[in-house]
Amino acid sequence: MEISALNAAQKYAASRPATEALPAQGSGGAGEAAANIARDFAATLQDGEATAKAAMTGDANPHALVQALVQAELAVETAVTVRDKVVEAYQEILRMPV
C-alpha cells in the first residue's frame, strides 16, 4: 500500500485537533454548556465511585482505581475553583456603586 504525501496531508488537515473546540450542538448558549459541564462532572464522580466499588470486590485493577480517583479529584478541584471565582465575581458586583 502506497501513501502519497498529498493524501497524507489531506487526511491530516481533515482531522480535528484535540485542542479545537467542538462545534455548537444547539443554540442553548451558556445554560446548555453549564448543564453539559454539570452532567460530565456527575458522570466522572459516578465512574470513580463505580471503579472504587469494583476495586473493593477485586474486579478492578489498582491502576484503574488510581486513575479514577485522580480524575475525580481533578473534577472536584475544578468545580471548587469555578465556584470560588463565581462567588468572587458576585461579591465584586455587590461592591459596585449604584
C-alpha positions, 0 to 999 in steps of 0.5 A: 500500500502506497501513501502519497504525501498529498493524501497524507496531508489531506487526511491530516488537515481533515482531522480535528485537533484535540485542542479545537473546540467542538462545534455548537450542538444547539443554540442553548448558549451558556445554560446548555454548556453549564448543564453539559459541564454539570452532567460530565462532572456527575458522570466522572464522580459516578465512574470513580465511585463505580471503579472504587466499588469494583476495586473493593470486590477485586474486579478492578485493577489498582491502576484503574482505581488510581486513575479514577480517583485522580480524575475525580479529584481533578473534577472536584478541584475544578468545580471548587475553583469555578465556584470560588471565582463565581462567588468572587465575581458576585461579591465584586458586583455587590461592591459596585456603586449604584 
